[in-house]
Amino acid sequence: MAQQCKSGTFPELVELNVGGQVYVTRRSTLVSVPDSLLGRMFGQQSPSELSTDTKGRFFLDRDGFLFRYILDYLRDGNLVLPDYFRERAGLRREAEFFQLRDLARRLAPVVSKENSIGDEAAQGEHEHDEGALASASTTTTSSLNEPRSPSLKCGYITIGYRGSYTIGRDIQTDAKFRRVARITVCGKTSLAKEVFGETLNESRDPDRPPERYTSRYYLKYNFLEQAFDRLAEAGFRMVACSSTGTCAYTSSDPNEDKIWTSYTEYVFCRE
């Protein structure tokens, strides 16, 4: 491929590095929509004009996970998304960036008449804002005592993480007591996507059916409290917790600290 690029032409099979994700596709696929960004890049420009990574692959600094759907659309013009797909807004943003107008139009949100606010209704709300605030306050207070909506599904979600901490000579923990590398999510796919939405990283187990279970999801952030807040807002409560710890490093030198590692799981339930 390097020799073909040097000669000023693209190879038939093109390697792409999109945000760290590697894709291999035909050049004809990339130029299937001629007036798109990819169509112009690989149809009108020369290889030397495009950015490449250290291995010579053409580099695009975009969402590597969502690009798979862009590529699927370019292959046959169809859009097939998995059930409970929470990245629709992000995919539309990618479609707009790549100037795929038809795909962006298909991903546009549909606003129904019932959800729109007319001018008269907006004016009425403005004129009675004090009464609306009082009514909203009463509704919020009473809603705390209402039973859970029957549309919400019951189930369990387990949150896990591996952490490390250091114990010094005086059995005192330092500022790095809890260092969380990754927060894992185990449970039914539909529940996990409902609770965590776009903050859920599905790259290790993509397109899993909503009725199936997974233990390979993890969160895009490392704050346990943020995960707990989302679970509480979705009606979950903690029912169990377990933790184990082992000494990962110790030295015969009494002046050196001991490094311990731990694995902790929190089980949440919505009844």
Phi and psi in degrees as a GROMACS rama.xvg file:
@    title "Ramachandran Plot"
@    xaxis  label "Phi"
@    yaxis  label "Psi"
@TYPE xy
-60.9577  -39.3688  ALA-2
-67.4874  -39.9036  GLN-3
-66.4637  -37.4959  GLN-4
-66.0644  -39.2538  CYS-5
-64.5495  -28.8402  LYS-6
-80.0503  -2.97401  SER-7
95.1392  6.37723  GLY-8
-122.315  152.647  THR-9
-83.3796  146.636  PHE-10
-72.7094  162.246  PRO-11
-67.2324  -39.1258  GLU-12
-99.4552  122.537  LEU-13
-110.94  131.306  VAL-14
-98.5507  130.842  GLU-15
-122.086  142.587  LEU-16
-114.275  104.49  ASN-17
-109.533  102.415  VAL-18
58.0056  30.1626  GLY-19
96.9818  -11.6973  GLY-20
-95.2504  131.772  GLN-21
-96.5986  131.466  VAL-22
-127.095  145.381  TYR-23
-124.78  124.187  VAL-24
-148.867  171.783  THR-25
-82.3919  147.873  ARG-26
-61.8779  -35.4159  ARG-27
-60.905  -29.9161  SER-28
-68.8213  -43.2348  THR-29
-65.9829  -28.5561  LEU-30
-103.59  14.832  VAL-31
-65.1156  -24.4202  SER-32
-114.231  93.5168  VAL-33
-59.0352  -34.9136  PRO-34
-88.4091  9.60171  ASP-35
-86.174  170.342  SER-36
-62.2582  -45.395  LEU-37
-65.3902  -36.862  LEU-38
-61.1873  -40.3182  GLY-39
-74.9281  -38.1866  ARG-40
-61.5818  -47.4845  MET-41
-100.148  1.01399  PHE-42
-114.218  -26.9485  GLY-43
-118.35  -25.6183  GLN-44
-93.6255  166.459  GLN-45
-98.0129  155.648  SER-46
-55.3872  -34.221  PRO-47
-67.5988  -16.2679  SER-48
-85.2368  -11.7053  GLU-49
-99.9442  150.836  LEU-50
-74.5465  144.602  SER-51
-131.677  159.064  THR-52
-89.7666  -171.48  ASP-53
-67.4686  -17.8809  THR-54
-102.982  11.063  LYS-55
85.0926  4.5001  GLY-56
-80.9636  143.319  ARG-57
-67.449  129.182  PHE-58
-105.732  131.32  PHE-59
-125.284  122.14  LEU-60
-86.983  68.4954  ASP-61
-132.426  -177.76  ARG-62
-70.247  110.264  ASP-63
-68.4897  -30.9384  GLY-64
-70.1751  -44.5193  PHE-65
-75.4712  -18.5724  LEU-66
-63.4184  -23.5522  PHE-67
-60.3179  -34.7362  ARG-68
-76.2798  -33.0009  TYR-69
-61.438  -44.2045  ILE-70
-67.4451  -40.4506  LEU-71
-60.6052  -41.1346  ASP-72
-64.4045  -40.5766  TYR-73
-66.4191  -26.034  LEU-74
-69.924  -44.5288  ARG-75
-138.759  5.45926  ASP-76
78.2632  6.06858  GLY-77
-102.448  152.392  ASN-78
-119.48  112.224  LEU-79
-122.684  114.136  VAL-80
-112.65  148.838  LEU-81
-69.9691  159.818  PRO-82
-62.3264  150.082  ASP-83
58.2114  37.7253  TYR-84
-75.2526  118.831  PHE-85
-101.259  0.554992  ARG-86
-104.528  24.9636  GLU-87
-61.3543  -43.4637  ARG-88
-65.466  -40.254  ALA-89
-65.8505  -38.7937  GLY-90
-67.5812  -36.2264  LEU-91
-64.3541  -38.7144  ARG-92
-62.5445  -39.2217  ARG-93
-67.1924  -40.0106  GLU-94
-63.0276  -38.4167  ALA-95
-67.9785  -37.8804  GLU-96
-63.5549  -44.2263  PHE-97
-80.7512  3.92529  PHE-98
58.804  42.4139  GLN-99
-97.328  85.8307  LEU-100
-64.3858  -41.1889  ARG-101
-65.3784  -40.9605  ASP-102
-66.4023  -42.0303  LEU-103
-62.0768  -37.7729  ALA-104
-65.2864  -39.8578  ARG-105
-66.1852  -28.9425  ARG-106
-90.1696  -2.67393  LEU-107
-64.5975  140.337  ALA-108
-66.7074  144.298  PRO-109
-99.1209  119.012  VAL-110
-103.482  119.874  VAL-111
-83.6932  164.763  SER-112
-61.7342  -37.2561  LYS-113
-64.7914  -29.7337  GLU-114
-91.9508  -5.5278  ASN-115
-87.8878  153.356  SER-116
-112.4  118.205  ILE-117
-76.8824  170.187  GLY-118
-64.7073  -40.4569  ASP-119
-65.8894  -41.958  GLU-120
-64.7959  -40.2495  ALA-121
-64.6392  -40.313  ALA-122
-64.5803  -42.4741  GLN-123
-62.7471  -38.0943  GLY-124
-66.6406  -36.7257  GLU-125
-67.1525  -37.8033  HIS-126
-72.5495  -24.5501  GLU-127
-120.141  39.5832  HIS-128
-65.2713  -34.7839  ASP-129
-66.5104  -43.2145  GLU-130
-66.3208  -35.5376  GLY-131
-66.006  -39.4184  ALA-132
-64.1958  -41.9894  LEU-133
-65.0993  -40.7363  ALA-134
-65.4329  -40.4089  SER-135
-63.949  -38.1189  ALA-136
-64.2637  -41.4104  SER-137
-65.7492  -41.511  THR-138
-64.1154  -41.4828  THR-139
-63.6438  -41.787  THR-140
-65.1137  -43.0499  THR-141
-71.8433  -28.0387  SER-142
-68.1209  -21.9911  SER-143
-65.8208  -26.144  LEU-144
-96.2453  -1.43854  ASN-145
-79.9607  148.564  GLU-146
-68.305  160.693  PRO-147
-62.0989  142.546  ARG-148
-61.4714  135.272  SER-149
-66.1718  -14.9155  PRO-150
-74.6092  -19.202  SER-151
-79.2614  134.245  LEU-152
-86.4082  144.206  LYS-153
-80.6233  159.111  CYS-154
159.758  -177.909  GLY-155
-120.972  145.349  TYR-156
-132.646  130.614  ILE-157
-109.345  126.738  THR-158
-104.833  128.915  ILE-159
-131.975  153.479  GLY-160
-156.328  152.602  TYR-161
-106.1  131.236  ARG-162
-130.418  168.729  GLY-163
-139.192  151.206  SER-164
-152.382  162.275  TYR-165
-119.114  133.655  THR-166
-112.356  120.453  ILE-167
-84.4548  -169.883  GLY-168
-65.375  -30.519  ARG-169
-96.4662  20.2496  ASP-170
55.415  41.6115  ILE-171
-115.821  136.379  GLN-172
-85.6932  144.13  THR-173
-89.9489  -170.486  ASP-174
-67.8928  -15.0978  ALA-175
-99.0985  38.6278  LYS-176
-59.4692  -47.7107  PHE-177
-119.111  110.422  ARG-178
-119.278  103.662  ARG-179
-95.0096  119.242  VAL-180
-82.6778  -40.8211  ALA-181
-159.795  138.382  ARG-182
-102.774  117.248  ILE-183
-92.7919  154.14  THR-184
-127.969  123.778  VAL-185
-121.522  139.778  CYS-186
150.29  -165.443  GLY-187
-71.888  137.854  LYS-188
-57.4048  -45.7041  THR-189
-63.2271  -37.8351  SER-190
-68.1205  -43.8209  LEU-191
-60.538  -42.5428  ALA-192
-70.5529  -34.1418  LYS-193
-63.6036  -43.3811  GLU-194
-76.9569  -47.0642  VAL-195
-101.846  -16.8911  PHE-196
52.6526  -128.478  GLY-197
-73.568  -11.3706  GLU-198
-82.9113  0.237194  THR-199
-92.34  127.63  LEU-200
-94.4551  113.421  ASN-201
-104.124  11.6892  GLU-202
-63.238  -26.5577  SER-203
-84.217  -11.8778  ARG-204
-150.806  61.33  ASP-205
-72.6972  154.653  PRO-206
58.1564  31.654  ASP-207
-76.5059  133.272  ARG-208
-57.192  145.491  PRO-209
-63.9103  -25.081  PRO-210
-87.1299  -5.85344  GLU-211
-89.6933  165.772  ARG-212
-107.523  154.077  TYR-213
-142.749  153.463  THR-214
-128.525  18.5981  SER-215
-114.607  2.09135  ARG-216
-79.2856  152.857  TYR-217
-148.23  165.625  TYR-218
-92.5058  156.265  LEU-219
-85.2836  4.10307  LYS-220
-133.391  169.239  TYR-221
-119.339  23.6937  ASN-222
-104.781  112.72  PHE-223
-60.3507  -39.8312  LEU-224
-62.3208  -33.1427  GLU-225
-65.9399  -39.4745  GLN-226
-66.7592  -41.1339  ALA-227
-63.096  -40.129  PHE-228
-61.5989  -42.9597  ASP-229
-64.0198  -41.3592  ARG-230
-65.3817  -41.063  LEU-231
-64.8252  -40.8173  ALA-232
-64.235  -27.8935  GLU-233
-88.3449  3.31082  ALA-234
92.3536  12.0027  GLY-235
-90.2385  151.432  PHE-236
-134.129  149.586  ARG-237
-75.0981  132.275  MET-238
-118.822  -15.916  VAL-239
-160.504  158.192  ALA-240
-155.451  141.007  CYS-241
-144.697  152.08  SER-242
-151.448  144.929  SER-243
-129.921  152.958  THR-244
-142.043  143.091  GLY-245
-136.37  154.316  THR-246
-83.9169  111.739  CYS-247
-85.0083  -26.8441  ALA-248
-150.109  131.094  TYR-249
-143.493  151.527  THR-250
-130.079  151.611  SER-251
-70.793  -15.0439  SER-252
-76.5657  115.842  ASP-253
-65.1057  -14.9777  PRO-254
-83.6897  -12.388  ASN-255
-91.694  143.573  GLU-256
-79.0049  155.405  ASP-257
-94.0501  136.154  LYS-258
-103.984  125.612  ILE-259
-114.05  147.12  TRP-260
-119.493  152.093  THR-261
-142.367  155.43  SER-262
-127.174  127.133  TYR-263
-127.28  139.692  THR-264
-126.587  139.412  GLU-265
-120.909  128.063  TYR-266
-104.856  125.412  VAL-267
-114.789  147.191  PHE-268
-134.94  143.231  CYS-269
-124.617  116.753  ARG-270
